[in-house]
Amino acid sequence: MSELLVAAVALPFLGALAHGALPSAGQKSRISFFYGAAAALLFSLGSSAFILLLLSRLGRVADVQAPFAVEWLSSFGIRFELGVDGLNALILLLLAILFPVVITLEWMRSKGRRGVFALLLLLQGALIGSVVARDLFLMFAFWSLSAIPLFLLVGIWGGVERERAAVQSAAAAFIGNAFLLAGIMVAFYFAEPHSFSLQEIPAGSFSGKLVEVFGVSISVADLILALFGLGFVARLPIWPVHGWFFRV
């Protein structure tokens, strides 16, 4: 089943790259039908189909299923590691439904078709990757990548205050990613053995461990939870943190 998971992550990225090779709106060719929305929808639906097929084959066990792991940055202990469990299965289902709907709603767009659809596919792949990543650094890489298409979509094709909203989204992404990276490094430092892999960090690795922050002793587990929470909240459209999001 790991092949289905890899395909679900890779297909949106391949679709985004393919849009660069598609002919412009004024050119005639045999693949003109697949120009723009049709091609984007096919790639997005393909990824969603792999996700639905994978979810339909998941067993009723608590362990991580469809595991996939290859060496990536081995000198830093970072692997390209993916997997599905009960925590991310529902989010995967949501993404499988959401992005084909969004692309369909943009079907009649007359300007910037290739750019919009390529960025939507890039966003889909990055979000799926961040959800199924089993390596903390890989999750951070996917999550950080997702900020780029969102920034461009808001800044170029947003509403009246799109420039302001894009700058605010970039600032929120920078701050959120800083908190998230700090939480990941704390987890790596206090994990025994040191690792970014969720599979290699034993359960209870942070229980009973304390760290001093500005002279105050704080549980390592609470510190990691706070840093991760701040990192994700800074990126999500949660009131009142992201009033900019509702002006796009």
PyMOL commands that set and color helices and strands:
alter all, ss='L'
color gray80, all
select helices_A, chain A and resi 2-21+32-34+37-57+74-76+89-105+113-132+136-157+162-190+220-233+243-247
alter helices_A, ss='H'
color red, helices_A
select strands_A, chain A and resi 65-73+78-84+210-213+216-219
alter strands_A, ss='S'
color yellow, strands_A
deselect
rebuild
show_as cartoon
